């Protein structure tokens, strides 16, 4: 990319966009100060990049709800690299995931499909989002500015790591696909995991430097990169020291400060076997939300799957369910008692805290002080639904969907009938919401249930509710919340 020509094009671009002025000016000033470029890709998307490379960039895309979805895009150019580029997109994004892990972030990677040709094993590009802690949604306010600064900091950190891999000329030599060393590697992989050599793609690059193997049918990648491991070794050892690991018969659990990952023993079997055939040095295990890594010597073995926070919660829920059955059998299932004189404001705060612990909820906030006019809204919750990691994403498609729910909280000792005043339908139609959620510590009347079922059947909206059973189940799984709100609810003695 000709730097002066590109700068000239940026000066000529139409800078009109739909972002709040606060956001656009902050991004413009920030990128200018850091020597990065800001490109208005279209009115709902702003790209941030580095003038010295175009292998990956950072995108900020405006969602229909007015929130911003930031993601990192790995997509190289045939103007720079000749030949097949799957290894470039795979290795660069996997190294991005590993680098971020050393800084306390967990990444999720999505494969981008070729918009013209369907080549099953080709990796046309990749998108990455930071999902632990969740930086995948940005609000257009002062809080959002802080998240933007973190995201740009992550981009800069990887740029610093990527420097040795940057292309130094306009055209780089073709990678090797056929040599005695590569053929030997292909045969070794084939024998270890009983896969035909035709199913194994191998190549070697000079700049960036690595030996790469892909076993597409197994969702496994192998990378030999002494430079990458050498640069990250100190940080990987520090990260490993911060991990706590728990293993039962079938499942591994990894915790590192705020990060939570989980994977089955079967997920490790094949890559462990492959790695043992390539290196006899000590093995380290790491995970991001979409991949697990095993590292030994100069080799990385990586498997694609679902290993993040939601998988961790699913396994924990399964464990709790099993334990609860035993407890219910050996002991009486404890009853919870609600205080008839409990404060509605405290109940809203309890609901807010329980909602914030749900895996899909990215943000919750109270609308106004309790008992003040709120047009039927007690809480607004934003839910994020990610595209499944085993599905292809295409350029221009977002990897997540954001839904905004209005939440009503009703503390009562009686059966909850249809409320007087503004109901669910009116509140939904007056506000810009995708769904309605009701939380109560009681049960619903048949009329109220029928009303909610009718709302749920409306294709324009989503609807759900927690009654006494659902909220008490969550309280028993979050005992710290129950103790915090013991003025509202206690365990029967």
C-alpha positions as CSV (number, residue, x, y, z in Angstrom):
1,X,0.0,0.0,0.0
2,X,1.4,3.4,-1.1
3,X,1.3,5.4,2.1
4,X,1.1,8.9,0.5
5,X,-1.5,7.8,-2.0
6,X,-3.6,6.3,0.8
7,X,-3.4,9.4,2.9
8,X,-4.5,11.4,-0.1
9,X,-7.6,9.1,-0.5
10,X,-8.5,9.5,3.1
11,X,-8.4,13.3,2.8
12,X,-10.9,13.0,-0.1
13,X,-13.3,10.6,1.5
14,X,-16.8,11.5,2.4
15,X,-16.7,11.9,6.2
16,X,-20.5,11.9,6.8
17,X,-21.6,9.2,9.1
18,X,-24.3,8.2,11.6
19,X,-22.2,7.9,14.7
20,X,-22.6,10.4,17.5
21,X,-20.3,13.4,17.1
22,X,-18.8,12.6,20.5
23,X,-17.7,9.2,19.3
24,X,-16.4,10.3,15.8
25,X,-14.4,13.2,17.2
26,X,-12.8,11.0,19.9
27,X,-11.8,8.3,17.3
28,X,-10.5,11.0,15.0
29,X,-8.4,12.6,17.7
30,X,-7.2,9.3,19.1
31,X,-6.1,7.8,15.8
32,X,-4.4,11.0,14.8
33,X,-2.4,11.2,18.0
34,X,-1.3,7.5,17.6
35,X,-0.4,7.8,13.9
36,X,-3.2,5.5,12.8
37,X,-5.7,6.2,10.1
38,X,-9.5,6.5,10.5
39,X,-11.5,5.6,7.4
40,X,-15.3,6.1,7.0
41,X,-16.1,2.8,5.3
42,X,-19.8,3.8,5.1
43,X,-22.1,5.8,7.2
44,X,-22.5,3.0,9.8
45,X,-18.9,1.8,9.9
46,X,-15.5,3.3,10.8
47,X,-12.2,1.5,10.2
48,X,-9.0,2.1,12.1
49,X,-5.7,0.8,10.7
50,X,-2.0,1.3,10.4
51,X,-0.4,2.9,7.4
52,X,2.5,0.3,7.3
53,X,0.4,-2.9,6.9
54,X,-3.1,-3.9,5.7
55,X,-3.2,-7.5,6.9
56,X,-5.7,-6.7,9.6
57,X,-7.6,-3.7,10.9
58,X,-10.1,-2.6,13.5
59,X,-13.7,-1.9,12.7
60,X,-16.5,0.0,14.6
61,X,-19.9,-0.9,13.2
62,X,-23.1,0.8,14.2
63,X,-26.0,-1.6,15.2
64,X,-29.6,-0.8,14.4
65,X,-30.2,-0.1,18.1
66,X,-27.6,2.7,18.2
67,X,-24.9,0.6,19.9
68,X,-21.4,0.0,18.4
69,X,-20.0,-3.4,17.6
70,X,-16.2,-3.4,17.5
71,X,-14.3,-6.2,15.8
72,X,-10.9,-7.0,14.4
73,X,-10.8,-8.1,10.7
74,X,-8.0,-10.3,9.4
75,X,-8.1,-10.3,5.6
76,X,-4.9,-10.1,3.5
77,X,-4.5,-8.8,0.0
78,X,-3.4,-10.7,-3.2
79,X,-1.6,-7.5,-4.1
80,X,0.8,-8.3,-1.3
81,X,0.8,-12.1,-1.0
82,X,0.7,-14.5,-3.9
83,X,-1.0,-17.9,-3.7
84,X,-3.3,-19.4,-1.1
85,X,-3.7,-17.3,2.0
86,X,-5.6,-19.5,4.5
87,X,-2.5,-19.9,6.6
88,X,-2.1,-16.1,6.9
89,X,-5.6,-15.6,8.2
90,X,-5.4,-18.6,10.5
91,X,-2.0,-17.9,12.0
92,X,-2.4,-14.2,12.4
93,X,-5.7,-14.4,14.1
94,X,-4.7,-17.4,16.3
95,X,-1.6,-15.4,17.4
96,X,-3.9,-12.5,18.1
97,X,-5.9,-14.7,20.4
98,X,-2.8,-15.9,22.2
99,X,-1.3,-12.4,22.6
100,X,-4.5,-11.1,24.1
101,X,-4.6,-14.0,26.6
102,X,-1.3,-12.8,28.0
103,X,-3.0,-9.4,28.6
104,X,-6.0,-10.9,30.4
105,X,-8.5,-10.9,27.4
106,X,-10.3,-13.8,25.8
107,X,-11.0,-13.6,22.1
108,X,-13.6,-15.3,20.0
109,X,-12.8,-15.9,16.3
110,X,-15.3,-16.3,13.4
111,X,-14.4,-17.7,10.0
112,X,-15.3,-15.4,7.1
113,X,-16.6,-17.2,4.0
114,X,-15.7,-16.5,0.4
115,X,-18.5,-14.4,-1.1
116,X,-18.0,-15.8,-4.6
117,X,-16.6,-19.4,-4.4
118,X,-17.4,-22.0,-1.8
119,X,-14.1,-23.7,-1.1
120,X,-14.7,-25.7,2.1
121,X,-11.2,-25.6,3.5
122,X,-10.4,-22.1,2.5
123,X,-10.2,-19.5,5.2
124,X,-11.2,-16.3,3.3
125,X,-10.7,-14.1,6.4
126,X,-11.5,-14.0,10.1
127,X,-13.2,-11.6,12.5
128,X,-12.3,-11.4,16.2
129,X,-14.1,-9.9,19.2
130,X,-13.1,-9.5,22.8
131,X,-15.7,-11.4,24.8
132,X,-14.0,-11.8,28.2
133,X,-14.3,-9.3,29.8
134,X,-17.0,-8.3,27.3
135,X,-15.8,-5.5,25.0
136,X,-18.0,-6.5,22.1
137,X,-20.6,-3.8,22.6
138,X,-20.0,-0.1,23.0
139,X,-22.4,2.6,24.1
140,X,-22.3,6.1,22.5
141,X,-21.5,8.0,25.7
142,X,-18.6,8.8,28.0
143,X,-18.5,5.2,29.2
144,X,-18.2,4.0,25.6
145,X,-15.2,6.3,25.1
146,X,-13.3,4.3,27.7
147,X,-14.1,1.0,26.0
148,X,-13.0,2.5,22.7
149,X,-9.6,3.4,24.3
150,X,-9.2,-0.2,25.5
151,X,-10.0,-1.6,22.1
152,X,-7.5,0.7,20.3
153,X,-5.0,-0.3,23.0
154,X,-5.5,-3.9,22.1
155,X,-5.0,-3.1,18.5
156,X,-1.8,-1.3,19.2
157,X,-0.4,-4.1,21.4
158,X,-0.9,-6.6,18.6
159,X,0.7,-4.3,16.1
160,X,3.8,-4.2,18.3
161,X,3.9,-8.0,18.4
162,X,3.2,-8.3,14.7
163,X,6.0,-6.0,13.7
164,X,8.5,-8.9,12.9
165,X,5.9,-10.5,10.6
166,X,5.0,-7.4,8.6
167,X,5.7,-7.6,4.9
168,X,8.8,-5.6,4.0
169,X,8.2,-5.4,0.2
170,X,5.3,-5.0,-2.2
171,X,5.4,-8.7,-3.2
172,X,6.6,-11.6,-1.1
173,X,8.0,-15.0,-2.4
174,X,5.5,-17.8,-2.7
175,X,5.3,-20.1,0.2
176,X,6.6,-23.7,-0.2
177,X,4.0,-26.4,-0.5
178,X,6.1,-29.4,-1.5
179,X,9.4,-30.3,0.1
180,X,10.9,-33.4,1.8
181,X,10.3,-31.7,5.2
182,X,6.7,-30.8,4.5
183,X,5.9,-34.3,3.0
184,X,7.4,-35.9,6.0
185,X,5.2,-33.7,8.3
186,X,2.1,-34.6,6.3
187,X,2.8,-38.3,6.6
188,X,3.5,-38.0,10.3
189,X,0.2,-36.2,10.9
190,X,-1.7,-38.7,8.8
191,X,-0.3,-41.7,10.8
192,X,-1.0,-40.1,14.2
193,X,-4.7,-39.3,13.7
194,X,-5.6,-41.7,10.9
195,X,-6.5,-39.1,8.3
196,X,-5.7,-39.4,4.6
197,X,-2.7,-37.2,3.5
198,X,-5.0,-35.6,1.0
199,X,-7.0,-34.1,3.9
200,X,-3.9,-32.3,5.3
201,X,-2.7,-29.0,4.0
202,X,0.9,-28.0,4.7
203,X,3.0,-25.1,3.7
204,X,6.0,-23.0,4.9
205,X,6.5,-19.3,4.6
206,X,9.6,-17.2,4.7
207,X,8.1,-13.8,5.7
208,X,6.1,-14.1,7.9
209,X,8.0,-17.2,9.0
210,X,6.2,-20.4,10.0
211,X,5.5,-24.0,9.1
212,X,1.8,-24.5,9.0
213,X,-0.5,-27.5,8.8
214,X,-4.3,-27.6,8.6
215,X,-6.5,-30.7,9.2
216,X,-9.8,-29.1,8.2
217,X,-12.0,-32.2,8.9
218,X,-10.7,-32.2,12.5
219,X,-10.8,-28.4,13.0
220,X,-7.1,-28.6,13.9
221,X,-4.2,-26.3,13.0
222,X,-0.5,-26.8,13.7
223,X,2.0,-24.0,13.6
224,X,5.8,-24.1,14.1
225,X,6.9,-20.6,14.9
226,X,10.1,-20.2,17.0
227,X,9.8,-16.4,16.7
228,X,6.3,-16.3,18.0
229,X,7.0,-18.7,20.9
230,X,10.2,-16.9,21.7
231,X,8.5,-13.5,21.9
232,X,5.6,-14.8,24.0
233,X,7.4,-17.3,26.2
234,X,7.9,-15.1,29.3
235,X,4.3,-13.8,29.1
236,X,2.8,-17.3,28.6
237,X,4.6,-18.6,31.6
238,X,3.2,-15.7,33.7
239,X,-0.3,-16.4,32.3
240,X,0.1,-20.1,33.1
241,X,1.1,-19.3,36.7
242,X,-2.2,-17.3,37.1
243,X,-4.3,-20.2,35.9
244,X,-6.1,-22.5,38.3
245,X,-7.2,-25.8,36.7
246,X,-9.8,-28.4,37.7
247,X,-10.3,-31.7,36.0
248,X,-12.9,-34.4,36.4
249,X,-13.4,-37.5,34.4
250,X,-14.5,-35.7,31.2
251,X,-14.0,-32.0,31.6
252,X,-11.2,-29.4,32.1
253,X,-12.1,-26.1,33.8
254,X,-9.6,-23.2,33.5
255,X,-9.9,-19.9,35.6
256,X,-7.6,-17.0,35.2
257,X,-8.6,-13.9,37.1
258,X,-11.9,-12.9,35.3
259,X,-11.5,-15.4,32.5
260,X,-13.5,-18.7,32.4
261,X,-12.9,-21.6,30.0
262,X,-14.0,-25.1,29.7
263,X,-13.3,-28.0,27.3
264,X,-13.7,-31.8,27.2
265,X,-10.9,-34.2,27.6
266,X,-11.8,-35.6,24.2
267,X,-11.0,-32.1,22.7
268,X,-7.4,-32.5,23.8
269,X,-6.8,-36.1,22.8
270,X,-5.9,-35.6,19.1
271,X,-3.9,-32.4,19.4
272,X,-2.1,-33.9,22.4
273,X,-1.2,-36.9,20.4
274,X,0.0,-34.8,17.5
275,X,2.1,-32.5,19.7
276,X,3.8,-35.4,21.3
277,X,4.9,-36.7,17.9
278,X,6.5,-33.3,17.1
279,X,8.0,-32.2,20.4
280,X,9.1,-33.9,23.6
281,X,9.3,-30.7,25.6
282,X,6.9,-29.6,28.4
283,X,3.3,-28.9,27.3
284,X,1.3,-25.8,28.2
285,X,-2.5,-25.6,27.9
286,X,-4.4,-22.4,27.1
287,X,-7.9,-21.5,25.8
288,X,-9.8,-18.6,24.3
289,X,-13.5,-18.7,23.7
290,X,-13.2,-20.3,20.3
291,X,-10.0,-22.3,20.4
292,X,-7.8,-24.4,22.7
293,X,-4.0,-24.2,22.4
294,X,-1.4,-26.7,23.4
295,X,2.2,-25.5,23.2
296,X,5.4,-27.6,23.3
297,X,8.8,-26.3,22.1
298,X,8.3,-24.3,19.0
299,X,5.0,-25.9,18.1
300,X,1.4,-24.8,18.7
301,X,-1.5,-27.3,18.2
302,X,-4.9,-25.6,18.1
303,X,-8.4,-26.9,17.9
304,X,-11.5,-24.9,17.1
305,X,-14.7,-25.3,19.2
306,X,-16.8,-23.6,21.9
307,X,-14.7,-23.3,25.0
308,X,-15.7,-20.0,26.5
309,X,-17.8,-18.5,29.3
310,X,-21.1,-19.9,28.2
311,X,-19.7,-23.4,27.9
312,X,-18.2,-22.9,31.4
313,X,-21.7,-21.9,32.7
314,X,-23.4,-24.8,31.0
315,X,-21.0,-27.3,32.6
316,X,-21.5,-25.6,36.0
317,X,-25.2,-25.7,35.6
318,X,-25.1,-29.4,34.7
319,X,-23.0,-30.0,37.8
320,X,-25.3,-28.0,40.0
321,X,-28.3,-29.9,38.6
322,X,-26.7,-33.2,39.5
323,X,-25.8,-32.0,43.0
324,X,-29.2,-30.5,43.5
325,X,-30.8,-33.9,42.8
326,X,-28.6,-35.5,45.4
327,X,-29.3,-32.7,47.9
328,X,-33.1,-32.9,47.3
329,X,-32.9,-36.6,47.9
330,X,-30.7,-36.6,51.0
331,X,-32.1,-33.4,52.4
332,X,-35.4,-31.5,52.1
333,X,-35.2,-28.9,49.3
334,X,-35.0,-25.6,51.4
335,X,-38.0,-23.3,51.0
336,X,-37.5,-19.6,50.6
337,X,-39.6,-17.1,52.5
338,X,-40.3,-13.6,51.1
339,X,-41.0,-10.6,53.4
340,X,-44.5,-9.3,52.8
341,X,-43.3,-5.8,53.7
342,X,-40.2,-5.9,51.4
343,X,-39.3,-2.7,49.5
344,X,-40.1,-2.7,45.8
345,X,-36.8,-0.8,45.2
346,X,-34.8,-3.5,46.9
347,X,-36.5,-6.1,44.7
348,X,-35.6,-4.2,41.6
349,X,-32.0,-4.1,42.7
350,X,-32.1,-7.8,43.3
351,X,-33.5,-8.4,39.8
352,X,-30.8,-6.1,38.4
353,X,-28.1,-8.2,40.0
354,X,-29.5,-11.5,39.0
355,X,-30.0,-10.4,35.4
356,X,-26.4,-9.1,35.1
357,X,-25.2,-12.6,35.9
358,X,-27.1,-14.2,33.0
359,X,-24.6,-15.2,30.2
360,X,-26.3,-13.3,27.3
361,X,-26.9,-10.0,29.2
362,X,-24.2,-7.4,28.4
363,X,-25.6,-4.5,30.3
364,X,-28.5,-3.6,32.7
365,X,-29.6,-0.3,34.2
366,X,-32.5,1.1,36.2
367,X,-34.7,3.5,34.3
368,X,-35.8,5.8,37.2
369,X,-36.2,5.7,40.9
370,X,-38.9,3.3,42.1
371,X,-42.4,4.6,42.3
372,X,-41.6,7.5,39.9
373,X,-43.2,7.6,36.4
374,X,-41.2,5.2,34.2
375,X,-43.8,4.3,31.4
376,X,-43.9,0.7,32.6
377,X,-40.1,0.2,32.6
378,X,-38.2,-0.7,35.8
379,X,-35.0,-2.0,34.1
380,X,-33.5,-1.9,30.6
381,X,-31.4,-5.0,29.7
382,X,-29.3,-5.4,26.6
383,X,-28.8,-9.0,25.5
384,X,-26.1,-10.2,23.1
385,X,-26.5,-13.3,21.0
386,X,-23.4,-14.4,19.2
387,X,-23.4,-16.3,15.9
388,X,-22.4,-19.9,16.4
389,X,-18.7,-20.3,16.1
390,X,-19.0,-23.2,13.6
391,X,-21.0,-21.1,11.1
392,X,-19.3,-19.0,8.5
393,X,-19.6,-15.2,8.6
394,X,-19.7,-13.2,5.4
395,X,-18.3,-9.7,4.9
396,X,-20.7,-7.1,6.0
397,X,-22.4,-9.5,8.4
398,X,-22.2,-8.9,12.1
399,X,-21.1,-11.7,14.4
400,X,-23.5,-10.8,17.1
401,X,-27.1,-9.5,17.5
402,X,-28.1,-7.0,20.2
403,X,-31.6,-7.0,21.7
404,X,-32.9,-4.4,24.0
405,X,-35.5,-5.6,26.6
406,X,-37.7,-3.6,28.9
407,X,-38.0,-5.4,32.3
408,X,-40.8,-5.0,34.8
409,X,-40.2,-6.2,38.4
410,X,-43.2,-7.1,40.6
411,X,-42.8,-7.9,44.3
412,X,-46.1,-9.3,45.8
413,X,-47.5,-11.9,48.1
414,X,-50.5,-12.5,45.9
415,X,-51.1,-14.0,42.5
416,X,-50.0,-11.4,40.0
417,X,-52.9,-10.5,37.7
418,X,-52.7,-8.2,34.7
419,X,-51.4,-4.9,36.0
420,X,-53.4,-1.7,35.9
421,X,-52.1,1.2,33.9
422,X,-49.5,0.8,31.2
423,X,-49.0,-2.9,30.3
424,X,-46.4,-4.8,28.3
425,X,-47.8,-4.0,24.8
426,X,-48.1,-0.3,25.4
427,X,-44.6,0.0,26.9
428,X,-43.1,-2.0,24.0
429,X,-44.8,0.1,21.3
430,X,-43.9,3.4,22.9
431,X,-40.2,2.5,23.3
432,X,-37.5,1.2,20.9
433,X,-37.4,-2.3,22.4
434,X,-37.0,-5.8,21.0
435,X,-38.6,-7.6,23.9
436,X,-40.3,-7.7,27.2
437,X,-39.3,-9.5,30.4
438,X,-41.3,-9.8,33.7
439,X,-39.8,-10.9,37.0
440,X,-42.0,-11.6,40.0
441,X,-41.6,-13.6,43.3
442,X,-45.1,-14.9,43.0
443,X,-47.2,-16.8,40.4
444,X,-49.1,-15.4,37.4
445,X,-52.9,-15.5,36.9
446,X,-54.1,-17.4,33.9
447,X,-55.1,-14.2,32.2
448,X,-51.7,-12.7,32.8
449,X,-50.0,-15.8,31.4
450,X,-52.3,-15.7,28.3
451,X,-51.4,-12.1,27.7
452,X,-47.6,-12.9,27.8
453,X,-48.1,-15.9,25.5
454,X,-49.9,-13.6,23.1
455,X,-47.0,-11.1,23.2
456,X,-44.5,-13.9,22.7
457,X,-46.4,-15.0,19.5
458,X,-46.0,-11.5,18.0
459,X,-43.1,-11.8,15.5
460,X,-42.0,-8.3,16.2
461,X,-41.1,-8.9,19.8
462,X,-39.6,-11.5,22.2
463,X,-41.1,-12.1,25.6
464,X,-40.1,-14.2,28.7
465,X,-40.7,-14.2,32.4
466,X,-39.4,-15.4,35.8
467,X,-42.0,-16.4,38.4
468,X,-41.4,-17.7,41.9
469,X,-39.9,-21.0,40.6
470,X,-37.3,-19.4,38.3
471,X,-36.2,-16.6,40.5
472,X,-35.8,-18.9,43.5
473,X,-33.8,-21.3,41.4
474,X,-31.4,-18.5,40.5
475,X,-31.1,-17.4,44.1
476,X,-30.2,-20.9,45.3
477,X,-27.5,-20.9,42.6
478,X,-26.3,-17.4,43.7
479,X,-26.3,-17.6,47.5
480,X,-24.2,-14.4,47.9
481,X,-27.1,-12.5,46.3
482,X,-29.6,-14.1,48.6
483,X,-27.6,-13.2,51.7
484,X,-27.1,-9.6,50.4
485,X,-30.9,-9.3,50.1
486,X,-31.9,-11.1,53.3
487,X,-34.3,-8.3,54.1
488,X,-36.4,-9.6,51.2
489,X,-35.9,-13.3,51.1
490,X,-34.5,-15.9,53.5
491,X,-34.2,-19.7,53.8
492,X,-36.9,-21.2,56.0
493,X,-35.5,-22.5,59.2
